[in-house]
Every structure is written in C-alpha cells, then in structure tokens.
Amino acid sequence: MGVLPVPAEVRAILLDIEGTTTPIAFVQETLFPYIKDNVKEYLRTHWEEEECQRDVGLLRKQAQEDSSLDGAVPIPLETGSGEEELEQVIQAVVDNVHWQMSLDRKTTALKQLQGHMWRAAYATGHVKGEIFEDVVPAIRKWREAGMKVYIYSSGSIEAQKLLFGYSTEGDILELFDGHFDTKIGPKVESESYRRIAASIGCATNNILFLTDVPRGIELPVCASCTMPWTAGRGEEMVRQPAPIHSCYTAATVIHSRSQRGRGSRYSRSCGDQTRQRRTDGR
C-alpha cells in the first residue's frame, strides 16, 4: 500500500486520532460505552483514592461553570453523613458524566476521568486500541524521511498513550515524539497551533496536521494564510481554498486510493452524506 506524499516544507506531522489513526466505531462502540456502563462501579471502587477525588473535584468545578446551561447536573459536596449521602453524590457524578457525554463535551474534567477508567480497562485486557492497518507503515516512512510525528487529540494525553500502548499493533508509543490534548487548547482555536509549534520548536508552516474533519480547524490565524491540503481516506490529496495559516489540514491522507473498501470508514462513499458523524475533536 502506498503512503501519500506530504509538502516538501513539512518537518513535523501532527496526527488526530478518531477517524484518522483509529476507526470512529472503536470510540463510539467500545470506549464511550465502556465509560457509560462502568462509571458508577468505578467510582464506588475508587472513591477513597486521591486520584478519584481529584477527578471528582474537577468535575464538580466544571459543573459549577456549567450551572447556567440547560440540563446541567450539579455535583454536591460530600459532608460525610453516611452511605446514603455518598450514593447520592456518586449518582450525581454519574449523571453529570452521562450528561456531558450526551452533548459530546470535550472538557478536561471529563477527559481526565475517562482516561483513568480506560487505563484500568486497557491494563486488564478489557480494551485494546484499534489502529488502521496502514498507520504504522506510514509513520515509519515519515520518520525514516526525517519527520517527527506527534499526536493532537481531544482525548487526554494519558488516554492517547493507553490507546497506542495497548493497541492491536502492539506498543507503538516509540513512534511518537510527543502528545498534545485540550490542555494546549481546542483544535478550533488558532492559538493552540502556535503553542504546539513553540513547544516542539518548529515553525508553524512546517507542520502538517492530519485529521478527518478539517472544518473544525478552518480558521484564520493571521494575515498570512496557507492553503491547506485536504483529503478523505481513500481519496487522493487535493488542494482546497480554506484560510489556514501556518498549519496544513488534511483529512486522513494515510490511506492511499487503493485502500478504498479495505478497512476504511469511507469504503462506500468518500465524504458523502453516509459518512459517520465523528465525536472526537471539533
């Protein structure tokens, strides 16, 4: 299988996860349901642990910030008055998590708890990160060409490392030079890309960001703009007029045209209305 070429000026590649390195179905049908089905039992089991209490504290703070939103679920403080109160607080956390997930929220508080829950699931073998079969060969070729490869996803850095550390391709963490999540900033904000560029010591116009949803990052950064490269899985790379400065966008150019119908979520129609709605990283 072929690996599509990247612009000559690219020195670093920034990869999204859902729909890019990993099938959307894995996130929607495995990772998210695991959280919904197990969050209450996880909280009961780990409630007294410091890490769990930090997670709950962040969720409580987020709930306070969300208090004006329709349907927001508050998380009361625990006063230590007994088991009944504890169950009510735990249920409030569960309801808050379910509410945020129903809205496809990307809050750091939610992602942190999810990451800790997935850590336990990966470690026990209940979950294994699914990777498109051509991702590892593509990354190896880019690295052989002297490019560095990073991950930038809405999922927490810990969740990212778990996915690639316990993947269907084995532990492939050594293929990545670094990881970024929403702590660096949302993918829809241009300042996030400036921070990433500064962090990795690379000029922004030398970074190629690969994602399956370019619409979320099609925003101007400053007066000098660069035309992005965009393409869907199974499609040839094409030039599209969108105002992206100093950061190329692409919709999963890892798959070549020969991949259409072979493990790609675009197997029937690339980019048409049958395409699944993605849930990670707006």
Phi, psi and omega in degrees: 000146183269160175242121183297142181288159178245160179306145187300330184281354183289129177244340181219138179248131181248118184254133168282174181250292188294121181084354183246296174264339190226137179301141177302323182300328180297318180288314185287325188254349180238299186294307183295315177300326179300317179297309183300320184282337189240358186297321181294314180295323178298314180296317178299319183287322188251008189307319184281351182281145184301318180299316180296320179295325176294319178299314180295321178299319178294320178295321179296317178297318178296321179298322177295319178293332182269004190303335181272355181278146180296125177084003181302142182251113179287154177240107183290159175284148177271127181260354180080026184272001176141175183297324182296317178295318180302316179297325179292319179294315179299318179296324178296320178295316178301313180297323179294316179298314179298321180296313180298318181293327179294335179261005181058042180291152180239033184292149179298323180299314180294315182296327181293313178297315179302317180300318180291324177291319179294327178304314179295321182293319179293315184298327181270358178084007178288336181225141175226128184295126181269129182237136174302141188296339182262002182292308183299313177301322180294314180298318180299320180293319178297318180293321177297331179277003176094005179271147174266151184234129181233160175251136174225106184221158177290336175293148182301157179301320178299317179296322178299313183293327177294315181301315183276339179278332179238057187260170176294345177258011183088196177277108183245021182300331182295345181281348185250140180270351179172170183224145177225145176226200185292350176292334177280342181131157180293153180290345179272359180251126184298329181298332179300320182287328175296318180295319179297314180301317179295322182294321183265359177068042182227140176297142184299330180281003175254011182249133176249119178259122181254121180212159179269357180229085180291337184302327184290341183240017177274080181218148181285142177258317176200189187298325181274114184243150179246138176287128182277157170266128178226146177193154177262165177301129180091354181252154174288151178294134181229156179270132179227141181278098176220140187282080175249123177260135169058015175208116178284148172242148177210146177260091176042081179267011180294318180283138174270175180303329182292346182278350182303125179085005181236078177085356180272143179285358175258025188298332180264313183209119184281114173076010181271190187285353177275354182297137182292148175284130180274156184242352185250123170076086177267000000 
